[in-house]
Amino acid sequence: MKFFRSRKEIIGFDDRWLILFGIPLVSLLVNTLLFGHLLKERAYDIFGGCFPISVYFTSIYWIVFRELYYYMVRKYPVNKDFRKRQAITIGLVFVGYYVIDFLGGLFLYLVLNFSLEDGLEPNPVLKFITSTLFSLLIMTIYESFYLSMQLSKSLVEKEKLFKENISSTTRRVAQSDQPAFSV
């Protein structure tokens, strides 16, 4: 699938393992934050029933924001665009949350005929905070790997230039030791 192909050439690591383990883990954390009260009430079946919905939304957020991040890195790849890339990405996460929440909920309701029972709807503020914070955390992980790769490339380039400078200096010194003309 196109969505799950490696983006190692862009950010410097194969993120498929991160996706494979990250989505279930984040889904469990979000599900617990939003529906943890059900565990306290021993409503394990309802809590477990909410988990697939959490996986559904976490997967959508992750894939959409991942692709958005790759687009931003391609559009603003250099370090001077770092702040611009971050500001736009953060803005897109906030806007994207509402779009994904609305369209994802609409799909669940209209296509899959799914809706939560009365009284189970999570607090909208908590849902917004949880979803955006986890999305921003994931984007931060991607940004960290990308910046690490850029730093590594920069250090390799610096070392290469240093060696070229030493070599050039050595050649100039060797040439200056030879007489300009001989008798």
N, C-alpha and C positions, 0 to 999 in steps of 0.2 A: 504494500500500500504506500502511496505517495506520502501520506502523513507520517508514517513511521520509518521512512528511510533516514539513514544517518545523516547528520549535518556536521560531521566532523570537520569538513573543509571550511566551514564557516566559524564554528566556535571552538574547535580544537578537541572535542571529545564526542564519542558516540553516545548519544543521550537515550538510546532505546532502553537501556537498563534502568535509567532514571525514571522513564515513563512507566515501564513494567512494574516497578516496585513503588514508585511515587504515587501513582493514581490510587491504588487501593489504600495506601497509608494515609494520604491526605483525605480521601473519602471517609475513612474510619474516624479520623480526627474531626472533620467537619460534622459528620453524623452525630458524633458524641457531643460536640459543642451545641448543636442545634436541637438534638433530641435526647440528650443525656438524662433529662428528667424522667424519661420512660424507663430507664434502667433502675432508677430509684423506686419507681412504682411497680417494678418487676414486670413490665409489659415488654418482654424480650421479643415476642413475635412482631409487635408493631415496630420496635426499634430495628429489628432485622429487616422488616419490610421497607423501612426508609433507607436502608443502606444502598440498595440498587439505584435509587433515585440520586443519592449522593454520588455514586460512581458515575452515573449518567452525566450529571452537571459538572463534576470534577474533570471528567474526560473532555467534555466540550470546552470548558475553560482552558484546560491545559493545552489542547491541540490548537485552539484558536489563538491563544496568546503566544504560544511557541512559534507559530507561523508568523504572527505579527512581529515578534521579536526578530526573527530571521530577516524579515523584510526591512525592519529598521536598521539592522546591522549592515545590510547591503546598501541601503540608501545613505546612511551616515556612518561609514566604516572607520574613519580616522579619529584619533584621540581628541582633536580640537572640536569635534561634534559630539563629544561624550555627554555633556550637559543637555544639549538639544535632544539627543536620542533618548536620554532618561526622562526628560520632561514630557516629551511626546508620548513615550511608552506609558508613563504613569497616567497621563490623561486618557489614553486609549483603554487602559485597564478599567478606569472608572466608568467611562462611557460603555465599554464592551460588557461590563457586568450587567448593566440594565438591558442592553440588547439581548444578550445571551439568556438572561433570566426570563425576559418576556417571551422570546421566541421558543426557548426550551420548554417553558411552562405551557405555552400554547400548543406545541407539538404533543406534549404529554396528554393534555386535556382533549384536544380535537382528534388526534390520530390514534393514540393509545387508550383514550377514554379513561385516563387516570387522574384522580385528584385525591388529595389527602383528606382524611376524615375531619369533621368539624373539631376544632380545638387542637388539632395537630399542626396547624400552619405555624412555622417558626416565626419568631419575632423578626420583622423585616429589617430592623436596624442591626440586630445581631447577625442576621443572614448576610447583609451587605458587608459588615465589618469582617466577618469570617471569610467570606468569599474573596473580597478584595485583598485582605492581608495575605492569605495563602497564595493568591495569584501574584502579588508583588514579591512574596518570598521566593516563589519559583522563578520569576523573572530575574530576581537578584542572583539566584544560583547560576542561571544562564549567563548573566552579565559578568559574574565573577570568573567563570571559565573562559569567556571571551577575552576579558582583560588580561587574564593570566597568559593566554595564548599570545596576545599582542605584546605583553612584556617579554615573554620568552623570545619572540621573533626580534624584538628590539635589542635584547641583550646579545643575540647571535650576530645581528648586524653590527652592533657596536664592536664586538670582538673581531669581526672580519675587517672593519675599517681600521682598528687599532693595529692589526697585523700588517695590513697594506701600508699604513703610515710608517711603521718600523722598517718594512722592506724598502720603501721609497727613500727613507732617510739614510739607510745603510748604503743604497746605491749612490745617492748624492755624495756622501762622505767618501766612498771609494773612488768616485770620479774626480773629486776635488783633490785627492792625494796624488793623482797622476799629473805630470807636467803638461802644460798646455802645448808645448812643442819640444821636439828633441833636436840636438845638434849633431 
